[in-house]
Amino acid sequence: MNDMLEYSNRDIVAARTLHDEIKKVLKAHERGERGDALLQDIKVLCSCIIQTIRDPYCQEKMCEVEIHADELFAIDKRSRWGRSSTQPSSMFLRRLILKALEAFEDRLRALETTRQSEHRASGLNKARSL
């Protein structure tokens, strides 16, 4: 659990902001916006999160988001050309992405809570030593 201390509040806030941006891109896609730029945005945001929070579980969830986003945007290209396949539906892939984002958000909360608890405990120890 001491590994959680290496994340500053700034890191957690930055990761949360990037996470919110991914959700905005997904909402834009859901409203019908399409294009490689949206997929590229998701990939860049995921990469930034991975660089910001070096927690293996968080990184795994961002990799899942990236993989499922690739598949989701591939469906867009296939449907544009009239091809059908046995690939997962866009609704299913969107749910997988949202589930990974939710798990990431839960982990961020746990990191933040643990960090705050450790910070309070160290503050109490400093106060006692005075």
C-alpha positions in Angstrom: 0.0 0.0 0.0 2.9 2.4 0.4 3.2 2.5 -3.4 0.1 4.6 -3.3 1.9 7.4 -1.6 3.9 8.2 -4.8 0.8 9.8 -6.4 0.4 13.4 -5.6 -3.0 15.1 -5.5 -2.0 16.8 -8.8 -1.4 13.4 -10.4 -4.8 12.2 -9.3 -6.6 15.3 -10.4 -4.8 15.2 -13.8 -5.8 11.6 -14.3 -9.4 12.3 -13.3 -9.5 15.3 -15.8 -8.1 13.1 -18.6 -10.6 10.4 -17.6 -13.5 12.9 -18.0 -12.1 13.9 -21.4 -12.3 10.3 -22.6 -15.9 10.2 -21.5 -16.6 13.4 -23.5 -15.1 11.8 -26.6 -17.3 8.7 -26.1 -20.4 10.9 -25.8 -19.4 12.7 -29.0 -19.1 9.4 -30.7 -22.5 8.3 -29.3 -24.1 11.4 -30.7 -22.9 10.4 -34.1 -19.6 12.1 -34.5 -17.2 9.8 -36.3 -13.7 9.9 -37.5 -10.1 8.8 -36.8 -9.5 12.0 -34.9 -11.8 10.8 -32.1 -10.0 7.5 -31.8 -6.7 9.3 -31.8 -8.0 11.5 -29.0 -8.8 8.5 -26.9 -5.4 6.9 -27.5 -3.6 10.1 -26.6 -5.7 10.5 -23.4 -5.1 6.9 -22.4 -1.4 7.3 -23.0 -1.3 10.5 -20.9 -3.1 8.7 -18.0 -0.7 5.8 -18.2 2.2 8.2 -17.9 0.5 10.1 -15.0 -0.6 7.2 -12.8 1.8 4.4 -12.9 -0.5 2.0 -11.1 -0.6 -1.4 -12.9 -4.4 -1.8 -12.4 -5.0 1.8 -13.7 -2.7 1.1 -16.7 -4.5 -2.2 -17.4 -7.9 -0.4 -17.5 -6.6 2.3 -19.8 -5.2 -0.4 -22.1 -8.6 -2.0 -22.2 -10.2 1.3 -23.0 -7.8 1.7 -25.9 -8.3 -1.8 -27.3 -12.1 -1.6 -27.1 -12.0 1.9 -28.7 -10.0 0.5 -31.6 -12.7 -2.2 -32.1 -15.5 0.4 -31.7 -14.1 2.7 -34.3 -13.3 -0.3 -36.6 -17.1 -1.1 -36.5 -17.7 2.5 -37.8 -15.4 1.8 -40.8 -16.9 -1.6 -41.6 -20.5 -0.3 -41.4 -19.5 2.7 -43.6 -18.4 0.2 -46.3 -21.5 -2.0 -45.8 -19.6 -5.0 -44.4 -21.1 -7.0 -41.6 -19.3 -9.4 -39.4 -19.5 -11.4 -36.2 -17.7 -8.7 -34.3 -19.2 -7.3 -31.0 -21.8 -4.6 -31.4 -20.9 -0.9 -30.8 -23.2 -0.8 -27.8 -21.5 -3.8 -26.2 -18.0 -2.3 -26.9 -19.2 1.1 -25.5 -20.3 -0.7 -22.3 -16.9 -2.5 -22.0 -15.2 0.9 -22.3 -17.5 2.5 -19.7 -17.0 -0.5 -17.4 -13.2 -0.1 -17.6 -13.5 3.6 -17.0 -15.6 3.0 -14.0 -13.1 0.5 -12.6 -10.4 3.1 -13.2 -12.3 5.7 -11.4 -12.9 3.4 -8.4 -9.2 2.7 -8.3 -8.4 6.4 -8.4 -10.7 7.0 -5.5 -9.0 4.2 -3.5 -5.6 5.7 -4.3 -6.8 9.1 -3.2 -8.4 7.8 0.0 -5.3 5.8 1.0 -3.1 8.7 0.2 -5.2 11.0 2.4 -5.2 8.5 5.2 -1.5 8.1 5.1 -1.0 11.9 4.9 -3.2 12.4 8.0 -1.4 9.6 9.9 2.0 11.2 9.1 0.7 14.6 10.2 -0.4 13.1 13.5 3.0 11.5 14.0 4.7 14.8 13.3 2.4 16.6 15.8 3.1 14.0 18.5 6.8 14.2 18.0 6.8 18.0 18.7 
